[in-house]
Amino acid sequence: MFRHRAAEAKETAIDRALRAADAAWVAMAEMSILRVAHREPTFTTDEVWQELETLGPAGQPEEPRALGAVLHKMAKQGTILPLDEYRPSLRRVCHGRPVRIWRKA
């Protein structure tokens, strides 16, 4: 029962983050994820953020957690796959926390 509630709360939060994100930014994030997925056999949000940074200020969302929502959406669509593997983030703002590894579907 608790597990069901936790999963439901997670889905609600992901949906909320995606709805709150600017549609143009979501499209840029999706394109960035696809570019990284085609270029790298596996990737994390570190590589996606690096790709988004090439777009300048337009690549930065108001809510950084929106990137997770876009990844989740693309995984649900079957475009990318989450692996059960993690590695420490290299981004300074992440303080070395583990980030999921993804791959192209």
Buried (B, 14 or more C-beta within 10 A) or exposed (E): EEEEEEEEEEEEEBEEBBEEBBEEBBEBBBEBBBBBBEEBEBBBBBBBBBBBEEBEEEBEBEBEEBBBBBBBBBBEEEBBBEEEEEEEBEBEEBEEEEBBBBBBE
